[in-house]
Amino acid sequence: MVPAQPSINISFFQPQAFLMVGIPGLEALHCWISIPFSSMYTLALAGNCLIILAVRRTPTLNKPMYYFLSMLAFSDMGLTLSTLPTTLAVLWFNYPFIGFNACLVQMFFLHFFSVVESSVLLAMAFDRFVAISNPLRYAAVLTNNVIIRIGTAIVTRATLSLFPVPFLLKRLNFCPGKIILSHSFCFHADVMKRACADITVNIVYGLYVVLSTVGLDSLLIALSYTLILHTVMGLASPKEQARALNTCVSHILAVLVFYIPVIGVSMIHRFGRHLPHLVHALIAYVYLVVPPVLNPIIYSIKSKPIREAMLGVLRGKSHS
């Protein structure tokens, strides 16, 4: 039953709660659909937690690239925890309600951790560029103090970029008959379309945030790899070239796993309005659930030190 609405001001209305949906058209199968979702959430949390513990407990992993990997794991855990409560509430208990203010809080953290993840991937690209182009100065350039500053800058950037977003939504007049969201979580592009007001400012600012964070980061990552490729091509032997590029494979896969769904979500929300709701839902779930699941798998397969350290954590050992 929908929570009772307070007395409504005719000229201004904000819903007490939104209604969320799981997989459109497959509501009767939500109980079964919850099994793979629960499994993916468990894998994401366990895998990323293992990476953080492995780096923390293994002195040989106290290096810049593994510190950045810990940051990536932290952002993946944050992204997972941002959507887990409401998604499982819809799928497990058929509870579709989320309070208006709770929706804005969830939306902030969902996008916050997305921006953090994008920034961390950029930092990891810089790490690979320094390691390959100037290996002798690698330790001198990426000191612990520099890494702390980079981490602080990442969090500050995400916070400042997204802090205005909930307040820009809070000022809008919403439609009493448009309280059904398209997902089992609060997504900015979805929530603002429920308003019965001019949302030009919200659209422009949302586009600015995307371009100045994820858009800029993707260009800088591409530039980093252009410079890396230029450096690698200058190496003497094909064996050295292959060895240098092999250190980048895990990061390249993580970049693709993150940015391809991001581009898909952005394109669908702006140009795919006439596509079935099922397509919108599936692309959004791929964007939010798949990267946190795949990143620990990618790094555990491609990085022997990470794999051994993770196994050491599972066995209750600490590597030296």
C-alpha positions in Angstrom: 0.0 0.0 0.0 1.3 3.4 -1.0 2.3 5.6 2.1 -0.2 8.3 2.8 0.6 11.6 1.2 0.7 14.7 3.4 -1.6 17.6 2.6 -0.7 18.7 -1.0 0.1 22.2 -2.0 -1.7 22.7 -5.4 1.2 24.8 -6.7 4.0 22.6 -5.4 4.2 18.8 -4.9 6.9 16.4 -3.9 6.0 12.7 -3.4 6.5 11.2 0.0 7.7 8.1 -1.8 8.6 6.8 -5.3 7.6 3.4 -6.6 10.4 1.3 -8.0 10.3 -1.6 -10.4 12.5 -4.6 -10.9 12.6 -6.2 -14.3 9.7 -4.8 -16.3 7.4 -7.5 -17.7 9.0 -10.2 -15.6 7.4 -9.3 -12.2 6.1 -12.9 -11.7 9.7 -14.2 -12.0 11.3 -11.8 -9.5 11.7 -14.5 -6.9 13.8 -16.6 -9.4 15.6 -13.5 -10.8 16.7 -12.6 -7.3 19.0 -15.7 -7.2 21.5 -14.5 -9.9 21.3 -11.0 -8.5 22.0 -12.1 -5.0 24.9 -14.3 -6.3 26.4 -11.3 -8.2 26.1 -9.0 -5.2 27.7 -11.6 -3.0 30.6 -12.1 -5.5 31.1 -8.4 -5.9 31.3 -7.7 -2.2 33.4 -10.8 -1.4 35.8 -10.3 -4.3 36.4 -6.6 -3.7 36.7 -7.1 0.1 39.3 -9.8 -0.6 41.4 -7.5 -2.8 41.4 -4.8 -0.1 42.4 -7.3 2.6 45.0 -8.8 0.3 46.7 -5.5 -0.4 46.5 -4.5 3.3 47.9 -7.7 4.7 50.6 -8.4 2.1 53.7 -6.1 2.4 54.9 -7.0 -1.1 51.7 -5.4 -2.5 52.4 -2.1 -0.8 53.1 -0.4 -4.1 51.2 2.4 -6.0 49.5 0.2 -8.5 48.0 -2.0 -5.8 47.0 1.0 -3.7 45.0 2.2 -6.7 43.6 -1.3 -7.1 42.3 -1.0 -3.5 40.7 2.3 -4.3 39.0 0.6 -7.3 37.8 -2.2 -5.1 36.5 0.3 -2.6 34.5 2.2 -5.2 33.1 -1.1 -6.6 31.9 -2.0 -3.1 30.3 1.4 -2.7 28.6 1.1 -6.0 27.3 -2.3 -5.1 26.0 -1.3 -1.6 24.3 1.8 -3.1 21.8 -0.3 -5.0 21.8 -3.6 -3.1 19.1 -2.7 -0.4 16.4 -1.5 -2.8 17.1 -4.0 -5.6 16.8 -7.0 -3.2 13.8 -5.4 -1.5 12.0 -5.3 -4.8 13.1 -8.8 -5.9 12.8 -10.6 -2.6 10.0 -8.9 -0.8 8.1 -7.1 -3.6 8.6 -3.9 -1.6 8.8 -1.1 -4.2 8.7 2.0 -2.1 11.6 4.4 -1.4 11.1 7.8 0.4 11.8 10.9 -1.6 14.7 12.0 0.5 16.1 8.5 0.7 15.9 8.4 -3.1 18.0 11.5 -3.3 20.6 10.1 -0.9 20.8 6.8 -2.8 21.1 8.7 -6.1 23.9 10.9 -4.8 26.0 7.9 -3.6 25.3 5.9 -6.7 26.7 8.6 -9.0 29.4 9.5 -6.4 30.9 6.1 -6.6 30.6 6.0 -10.4 32.6 9.3 -10.6 35.1 7.9 -8.0 35.6 4.7 -10.1 36.1 6.7 -13.3 38.7 8.9 -11.5 40.5 5.9 -10.1 40.7 4.3 -13.5 42.3 7.5 -14.7 44.8 7.4 -11.8 45.6 3.8 -12.7 46.3 4.9 -16.3 48.7 7.5 -15.0 50.4 4.9 -12.9 50.9 2.6 -15.9 52.2 5.6 -17.9 54.8 6.5 -15.3 55.8 2.8 -14.8 56.4 2.3 -18.5 57.7 5.6 -19.7 60.0 6.4 -16.7 60.5 3.2 -14.6 63.6 4.5 -12.8 61.6 7.4 -11.3 58.4 5.5 -10.7 58.9 5.2 -6.9 60.0 8.8 -6.6 57.0 10.1 -8.6 54.3 8.0 -7.0 55.2 8.3 -3.3 52.7 7.5 -0.5 52.0 11.3 0.0 51.3 11.7 -3.7 48.9 8.7 -3.7 47.1 10.1 -0.6 46.7 13.5 -2.4 45.4 11.7 -5.5 42.9 9.8 -3.4 41.8 13.0 -1.6 41.4 14.8 -4.9 39.3 12.0 -6.3 36.9 12.1 -3.3 36.8 15.9 -3.3 36.1 16.1 -7.1 33.2 13.6 -6.9 31.7 15.3 -3.8 31.8 18.8 -5.3 30.5 17.7 -8.7 27.5 15.8 -7.3 26.7 17.9 -4.2 24.3 20.3 -6.1 22.4 17.5 -7.8 20.0 16.5 -5.0 19.2 20.2 -4.3 18.5 20.9 -7.9 15.9 18.0 -7.8 14.6 19.1 -4.4 13.4 22.5 -5.9 11.3 20.8 -8.6 7.6 20.4 -8.6 6.7 16.8 -9.3 3.6 15.2 -10.8 1.3 13.3 -8.4 0.7 10.7 -11.1 4.3 10.2 -12.1 5.9 8.5 -9.1 6.9 5.2 -10.8 10.6 4.9 -11.5 12.1 2.8 -14.3 14.5 0.9 -12.0 14.9 -0.6 -8.6 17.1 2.3 -7.6 17.2 6.1 -8.0 19.0 7.2 -11.2 19.3 11.0 -11.8 18.1 10.9 -15.4 15.1 8.8 -14.3 14.1 10.9 -11.2 14.2 14.3 -12.9 11.8 13.1 -15.7 9.2 12.6 -13.0 9.0 16.4 -12.5 6.2 18.6 -13.8 8.5 21.5 -14.2 11.2 22.9 -16.4 14.2 20.6 -16.0 16.6 22.4 -18.3 18.9 23.3 -15.5 19.0 19.7 -14.3 19.7 18.4 -17.8 22.5 21.0 -18.4 24.1 20.4 -15.1 23.8 16.6 -15.4 25.5 16.8 -18.8 28.2 19.1 -17.4 29.0 16.5 -14.6 29.1 13.6 -17.1 31.4 15.5 -19.5 33.7 17.0 -16.8 34.1 13.7 -15.0 33.5 10.5 -17.0 33.9 12.2 -20.4 37.1 14.0 -19.5 38.6 10.9 -17.7 37.9 8.7 -20.8 39.8 11.2 -23.0 42.7 11.4 -20.6 42.9 7.6 -20.3 42.9 7.4 -24.2 45.7 10.0 -24.2 47.7 8.0 -21.6 47.5 4.8 -23.6 48.5 6.7 -26.8 51.6 7.9 -25.0 52.2 4.4 -23.5 51.9 2.8 -27.0 54.4 5.4 -28.3 56.8 4.5 -25.5 56.4 0.8 -26.0 57.0 1.0 -29.7 60.4 2.6 -28.9 61.5 -0.4 -26.9 64.3 -2.5 -28.4 62.8 -6.0 -28.6 59.3 -7.4 -29.2 59.7 -9.4 -26.0 60.2 -6.1 -24.0 57.2 -4.6 -25.8 55.0 -7.6 -25.0 56.1 -7.5 -21.3 55.3 -3.8 -21.0 51.9 -4.1 -22.6 51.1 -7.2 -20.5 51.2 -5.0 -17.4 48.4 -2.9 -18.8 46.0 -5.7 -19.8 44.1 -5.9 -16.5 43.6 -2.1 -16.5 42.4 -2.0 -20.1 39.9 -4.7 -19.4 38.7 -2.8 -16.3 38.3 0.4 -18.4 36.3 -1.4 -21.0 34.1 -3.1 -18.4 33.3 0.2 -16.8 33.0 2.6 -19.8 31.1 0.5 -22.3 28.0 0.2 -20.0 28.4 3.9 -19.0 28.2 4.9 -22.6 25.3 2.6 -23.1 23.3 4.0 -20.2 24.0 7.6 -21.3 23.0 6.9 -24.9 19.8 5.1 -24.0 18.6 7.7 -21.5 19.1 10.5 -24.1 18.3 8.8 -27.4 16.5 5.6 -26.6 13.3 6.8 -25.1 11.2 4.6 -27.4 13.1 1.4 -26.6 11.2 -1.1 -24.3 11.6 -0.5 -20.6 13.2 -3.9 -20.3 16.2 -2.7 -22.4 16.6 0.4 -20.1 16.5 -1.9 -17.0 19.0 -4.4 -18.3 21.6 -1.8 -19.5 21.3 -0.1 -16.1 21.9 -3.3 -14.2 24.9 -4.2 -16.4 26.4 -0.8 -15.7 25.9 -1.1 -11.9 26.4 -4.8 -11.2 28.7 -6.2 -13.8 31.9 -4.1 -13.2 32.1 -4.8 -9.5 31.7 -8.5 -10.2 34.2 -8.7 -13.0 37.0 -6.4 -11.7 38.2 -8.8 -8.9 38.0 -11.7 -11.4 40.1 -9.8 -14.0 42.8 -8.9 -11.6 42.9 -12.3 -9.9 43.4 -14.0 -13.2 45.8 -11.5 -14.8 47.9 -10.7 -11.7 49.7 -13.5 -10.0 50.7 -11.5 -6.9 47.0 -10.5 -6.4 45.8 -14.0 -6.9 48.3 -15.5 -4.4 47.6 -12.8 -1.9 43.8 -13.3 -2.1 44.3 -17.1 -1.7 46.5 -16.3 1.3 43.7 -14.2 2.9 41.3 -17.1 2.3 43.7 -19.5 4.0 44.2 -17.1 6.9 47.9 -16.4 6.0 49.8 -13.2 5.6 52.4 -13.0 2.8 55.6 -11.2 3.4 
